[in-house]
Amino acid sequence: MGIEEFARQVKEASIKLAAMSADQKNRALAQIARSLIDREDEIIKANREDLIRSERENLPEPLLKRLKFDQPKIADVVDGINSLIELEDPVGKTLLSTELDEGLELYKVTCPIGVIGVIFESRPDALVQISTLCLKSGNCVLLKGGSEAMETNRILADVIIKATEEAGIPANWLKLMETRAEVSEMLKMDEYIDLIIPRGSNEFVRYIMDNSRIPVLGHADGICHCYVDEGANPEMAARIVVDSKTQYVAVCNATETLLVHEKAAPGFLPVLKDALDKKQVALTGCPKAQEIIAVAPATEADWGTEYLDYKLSVKVVSDLDEAVNHINTYGSGHTDSIITGSKDNAARFMALVDSGNVFWNCSTRFSDGFRYGFGAEVGISTNKIHARGPVGLEGLVIYKYKVIGNGHIVAEYSNRVKTFKHKKMEKDFPF
């Protein structure tokens, strides 16, 4: 079966899935969670095959870490599904209600987007998170994971498809693609696919954006910053920076550049370097940083590089405005944090930094759908339309306008027989 037929079947299923109740979707999610536990041994065996092959192909260590899908990770995704079940259904929420005239009412009501194509990296847990978020929000999905996770993705897709069929979810709501050729074909199918969410390298995301008429939601790079302001608590700042960089280096919300106020730098940078040395983090720095600590010289390219590794670039800045300008010049609009004791400086930073996530006195690693209470995420968007930041349930619905009348016709208003009231109502759509 070709990809076009896949897409057509998924589109047909999307009409049925959009009408399913919250209870039906939650029962299906619960069945997925049970099935993941029941088939745990199969999943781990498939993942072991992927790991052995990827080690043989010299996949970098950070990517091998992302690829591993063992019992603790299965337990984590099951916990995530159970949390997702507890969340309010995002479909059918009334966003606006207006009495246009007596007996003529307008409602703005959330609804699924339809069919979503998601192309993601080597993390098998992403497949579960994406699938379950799409299901909860009433969306069908075409999935393409990294080839290094082929066996794991196959078994996970099989688990999810069989579990949801048992729970009465329409067949063909989820399809797994496996080849690059299928992705290229998918990009042409705006007739069937409503949104594409790519998760991968900058080059890959740019390729998707440049080669499809389908709307694309996502981010290319995760070039995130921590800025240590004048007067910041050094201990707090060190804890936050170390966590932002090293808690998990191979993710898009890990900090890649540290900015330090010139008055804070002499006391702070030596302490931080000792802490990062213990984590085996390689540092590059600007000339001012090099005067304070022993680091390799940073190049212009370093400021715009997403390392996804134990490496951090350091720049000493004269003030908050220089930090903001640096972030807005070199950052990717993902996540940036200020560490400061000044509420005024924090407010200024959070207002001026043009990113989807801006933080005060906390790690950039908090930029995550699960940590935000969204029930995980399909990705993080740096777009400025529809959804921004971690894209959870609310980012997977759109809305439609629904009007209820009683024989009303426009001619009566055009002829001024009747006039509009446009009166705001506090009323949910009645069905």
WOLIN-V874398 format. One record per residue. N is the residue number from 1. SS is DSSP state (2 for helix, 1 for strand, 0 for the rest). PSI is psi in whole degrees, -180 to 180 (999 if undefined). D_LAST is the distance of its C-alpha to the last C-alpha in Angstrom with 2 decimals. Layout:
# WOLIN-V874398
N,SS,PSI,D_LAST + N,SS,PSI,D_LAST
This chain:
# WOLIN-V874398
1,0,130,38.81 + 2,0,166,38.69 + 3,2,-32,36.36 + 4,2,-40,34.87 + 5,2,-40,33.83 + 6,2,-53,32.43 + 7,2,-39,30.33 + 8,2,-43,29.17 + 9,2,-41,28.09 + 10,2,-40,26.22 + 11,2,-44,24.40 + 12,2,-42,23.35 + 13,2,-32,22.18 + 14,2,-32,20.11 + 15,2,-42,17.73 + 16,2,-43,17.15 + 17,2,-35,17.14 + 18,0,-25,14.46 + 19,0,0,11.93 + 20,0,148,13.38 + 21,0,165,12.05 + 22,2,-41,13.90 + 23,2,-42,15.94 + 24,2,-44,17.10 + 25,2,-40,18.23 + 26,2,-37,19.91 + 27,2,-39,21.73 + 28,2,-40,23.03 + 29,2,-42,24.22 + 30,2,-37,26.02 + 31,2,-38,27.67 + 32,2,-46,28.89 + 33,2,-45,30.44 + 34,2,-41,32.21 + 35,2,-36,33.45 + 36,2,-40,34.92 + 37,2,-43,36.93 + 38,2,-33,37.93 + 39,0,25,39.19 + 40,2,-44,40.67 + 41,2,-41,44.20 + 42,2,-43,43.27 + 43,2,-46,41.52 + 44,2,-39,44.50 + 45,2,-45,46.93 + 46,2,-41,45.20 + 47,2,-36,45.11 + 48,2,-38,48.80 + 49,2,-42,49.59 + 50,2,-41,47.89 + 51,2,-45,49.78 + 52,2,-46,53.13 + 53,2,-42,52.73 + 54,2,-36,51.63 + 55,2,-41,54.55 + 56,2,-31,56.86 + 57,0,9,55.44 + 58,0,41,56.10 + 59,0,132,52.54 + 60,0,149,52.90 + 61,2,-45,52.54 + 62,2,-35,49.48 + 63,2,-34,47.62 + 64,2,-38,48.86 + 65,2,-41,47.40 + 66,2,-31,43.97 + 67,2,-31,44.36 + 68,0,131,45.18 + 69,0,85,42.42 + 70,0,-171,43.89 + 71,2,-44,42.79 + 72,2,-38,42.06 + 73,2,-36,39.86 + 74,2,-43,37.99 + 75,2,-38,37.52 + 76,2,-45,36.22 + 77,2,-32,33.56 + 78,2,-42,32.49 + 79,2,-40,32.23 + 80,2,-41,30.15 + 81,2,-44,27.71 + 82,2,-37,27.49 + 83,2,-38,26.84 + 84,2,-39,24.12 + 85,2,-37,22.34 + 86,2,-17,22.38 + 87,0,152,20.72 + 88,0,141,17.14 + 89,0,125,14.96 + 90,0,-11,15.21 + 91,0,138,12.33 + 92,0,14,8.92 + 93,0,132,10.78 + 94,1,120,10.65 + 95,1,-24,14.29 + 96,1,142,14.69 + 97,1,131,13.41 + 98,1,132,15.92 + 99,1,105,16.61 + 100,1,-40,18.67 + 101,1,173,19.84 + 102,0,122,19.10 + 103,0,3,16.01 + 104,1,109,15.56 + 105,1,138,13.18 + 106,1,134,13.23 + 107,1,140,11.12 + 108,1,113,12.80 + 109,1,136,10.76 + 110,1,147,12.81 + 111,1,161,13.33 + 112,1,154,16.40 + 113,0,-41,19.62 + 114,0,-99,20.36 + 115,1,126,23.95 + 116,1,129,26.16 + 117,1,122,29.91 + 118,1,124,31.57 + 119,1,119,35.35 + 120,0,172,36.66 + 121,0,-159,39.96 + 122,0,3,41.84 + 123,0,110,39.74 + 124,2,-30,38.28 + 125,2,-25,36.00 + 126,2,-36,34.28 + 127,2,-44,33.19 + 128,2,-46,31.42 + 129,2,-47,29.86 + 130,2,-47,28.66 + 131,2,-46,27.29 + 132,2,-36,25.37 + 133,2,-42,23.90 + 134,2,-43,22.80 + 135,2,-48,21.27 + 136,2,-36,19.35 + 137,0,5,18.00 + 138,0,20,17.14 + 139,0,143,20.25 + 140,1,161,23.05 + 141,1,138,26.54 + 142,1,123,30.12 + 143,1,140,32.60 + 144,1,110,36.26 + 145,0,175,38.25 + 146,0,145,41.88 + 147,2,-26,44.48 + 148,2,-22,46.16 + 149,2,24,43.20 + 150,2,-51,43.00 + 151,2,-41,43.59 + 152,2,-44,41.31 + 153,2,-39,38.43 + 154,2,-48,38.94 + 155,2,-37,38.76 + 156,2,-42,35.77 + 157,2,-42,33.81 + 158,2,-44,34.89 + 159,2,-48,33.79 + 160,2,-44,30.29 + 161,2,-47,29.83 + 162,2,-40,31.11 + 163,2,-42,29.14 + 164,2,-32,25.78 + 165,2,-43,26.75 + 166,2,-31,27.52 + 167,0,1,24.09 + 168,0,13,22.35 + 169,0,141,21.57 + 170,0,137,22.23 + 171,0,153,25.92 + 172,0,15,27.30 + 173,0,-21,24.72 + 174,1,134,27.82 + 175,1,140,31.24 + 176,1,125,34.39 + 177,1,154,36.92 + 178,0,-9,40.51 + 179,0,155,42.63 + 180,2,-34,43.17 + 181,2,-37,43.27 + 182,2,-37,39.67 + 183,2,-45,38.65 + 184,2,-41,40.56 + 185,2,-39,38.84 + 186,2,-37,35.38 + 187,0,-19,36.02 + 188,0,-6,36.32 + 189,0,56,33.01 + 190,0,-15,30.74 + 191,0,-31,29.38 + 192,0,-28,27.76 + 193,0,132,27.65 + 194,0,-27,25.56 + 195,1,142,27.27 + 196,1,134,30.49 + 197,1,104,31.33 + 198,1,141,35.09 + 199,0,109,36.85 + 200,0,-156,40.62 + 201,0,162,43.70 + 202,2,-45,43.87 + 203,2,-41,45.55 + 204,2,-46,42.92 + 205,2,-42,39.97 + 206,2,-39,41.91 + 207,2,-46,42.54 + 208,2,-48,38.83 + 209,2,-36,38.10 + 210,2,-13,41.04 + 211,0,24,40.37 + 212,0,144,36.73 + 213,0,-10,34.55 + 214,0,137,31.49 + 215,0,140,30.31 + 216,1,130,31.98 + 217,0,124,30.84 + 218,0,-161,33.41 + 219,0,150,36.84 + 220,0,-59,40.33 + 221,0,158,42.44 + 222,0,72,42.10 + 223,0,93,45.01 + 224,1,153,44.32 + 225,1,149,46.65 + 226,1,133,47.80 + 227,1,119,49.71 + 228,1,110,52.11 + 229,0,165,52.80 + 230,0,133,55.98 + 231,0,6,56.18 + 232,0,146,53.60 + 233,0,116,54.25 + 234,2,-40,56.17 + 235,2,-46,55.13 + 236,2,-45,51.45 + 237,2,-44,51.76 + 238,2,-44,53.56 + 239,2,-44,50.98 + 240,2,-45,48.11 + 241,2,-44,49.95 + 242,2,-44,51.13 + 243,2,-44,47.65 + 244,2,-35,46.14 + 245,2,-42,48.79 + 246,2,-11,49.55 + 247,0,-37,46.70 + 248,0,102,45.60 + 249,0,-25,47.41 + 250,0,36,45.74 + 251,0,160,42.33 + 252,0,-17,41.05 + 253,0,11,40.73 + 254,0,141,44.36 + 255,1,135,46.58 + 256,1,-24,49.04 + 257,1,134,50.88 + 258,1,128,52.15 + 259,1,133,53.05 + 260,1,131,55.40 + 261,1,139,56.71 + 262,2,-27,60.47 + 263,2,-22,61.26 + 264,2,-25,59.27 + 265,2,-47,60.49 + 266,2,-38,64.05 + 267,2,-29,62.94 + 268,2,-44,59.66 + 269,2,-42,60.34 + 270,2,-39,63.14 + 271,2,-45,61.03 + 272,2,-42,58.10 + 273,2,-42,60.38 + 274,2,-43,61.75 + 275,2,-41,58.25 + 276,2,-30,57.21 + 277,2,-39,60.55 + 278,2,-25,59.72 + 279,0,4,56.55 + 280,0,42,58.67 + 281,0,124,56.84 + 282,1,134,58.89 + 283,1,141,58.98 + 284,1,150,59.76 + 285,1,161,60.40 + 286,0,170,61.39 + 287,2,-39,65.04 + 288,2,-38,64.30 + 289,2,-38,62.66 + 290,2,-26,65.66 + 291,0,-20,67.96 + 292,0,-41,66.29 + 293,0,157,65.47 + 294,0,103,66.77 + 295,0,157,64.12 + 296,1,151,64.23 + 297,1,135,63.83 + 298,0,141,60.34 + 299,0,169,60.04 + 300,2,-36,57.81 + 301,2,-31,55.82 + 302,2,-38,55.11 + 303,2,-22,52.90 + 304,2,22,50.52 + 305,0,132,50.64 + 306,0,104,48.02 + 307,0,-42,50.40 + 308,0,38,48.09 + 309,0,178,51.28 + 310,0,68,53.61 + 311,1,141,54.60 + 312,1,133,53.98 + 313,1,143,55.25 + 314,1,132,56.44 + 315,1,132,57.00 + 316,1,129,58.55 + 317,1,158,57.24 + 318,0,-29,58.77 + 319,0,-179,55.70 + 320,2,-39,51.92 + 321,2,-39,51.71 + 322,2,-38,53.59 + 323,2,-47,51.25 + 324,2,-45,48.18 + 325,2,-40,49.90 + 326,2,-46,50.80 + 327,2,-47,47.25 + 328,2,-21,45.80 + 329,2,-47,48.60 + 330,2,-19,48.64 + 331,0,170,45.34 + 332,0,10,42.38 + 333,0,21,39.68 + 334,0,-81,38.62 + 335,1,132,39.66 + 336,1,141,42.48 + 337,1,141,43.70 + 338,1,135,46.17 + 339,1,113,48.30 + 340,0,154,49.70 + 341,0,-2,50.47 + 342,0,115,49.71 + 343,2,-38,46.29 + 344,2,-43,47.19 + 345,2,-39,48.11 + 346,2,-45,44.95 + 347,2,-41,42.84 + 348,2,-45,44.87 + 349,2,-48,44.57 + 350,2,-25,40.80 + 351,2,-35,40.44 + 352,2,-28,42.88 + 353,0,124,42.31 + 354,0,70,40.04 + 355,0,158,38.28 + 356,0,-24,34.80 + 357,1,121,36.00 + 358,1,130,38.69 + 359,1,158,40.06 + 360,1,118,42.52 + 361,0,41,44.83 + 362,0,163,43.04 + 363,0,144,43.29 + 364,2,-19,41.68 + 365,2,-10,40.69 + 366,2,-9,37.74 + 367,0,87,35.98 + 368,0,138,33.77 + 369,0,-42,30.11 + 370,0,-45,30.78 + 371,0,-27,32.91 + 372,0,-8,30.29 + 373,0,20,27.79 + 374,0,1,25.74 + 375,0,47,26.38 + 376,0,-162,29.19 + 377,0,156,28.92 + 378,0,-13,29.17 + 379,1,179,31.82 + 380,1,129,32.86 + 381,1,135,32.38 + 382,0,10,34.90 + 383,0,163,32.94 + 384,0,19,31.95 + 385,0,146,28.80 + 386,0,-65,25.32 + 387,0,144,26.55 + 388,0,147,29.83 + 389,1,-159,31.59 + 390,1,127,30.38 + 391,1,102,27.37 + 392,0,-146,25.05 + 393,2,-45,21.34 + 394,2,-29,20.52 + 395,2,-5,22.96 + 396,2,10,21.39 + 397,1,154,18.13 + 398,1,-156,17.93 + 399,1,161,15.24 + 400,1,154,14.01 + 401,1,132,13.57 + 402,1,129,10.82 + 403,1,130,12.12 + 404,1,124,11.03 + 405,0,-170,14.28 + 406,0,66,16.23 + 407,0,12,19.23 + 408,0,141,20.03 + 409,0,149,22.77 + 410,0,-31,24.57 + 411,2,-37,27.98 + 412,2,-29,27.59 + 413,2,-35,27.19 + 414,2,-36,29.96 + 415,0,3,32.24 + 416,0,24,31.37 + 417,0,-36,30.42 + 418,0,158,27.30 + 419,0,152,26.84 + 420,0,146,23.99 + 421,0,-38,23.19 + 422,0,52,21.50 + 423,1,123,20.63 + 424,1,136,18.92 + 425,0,151,16.04 + 426,0,77,15.28 + 427,0,134,11.57 + 428,0,154,8.58 + 429,0,132,5.82 + 430,0,-11,3.79 + 431,0,999,0.00
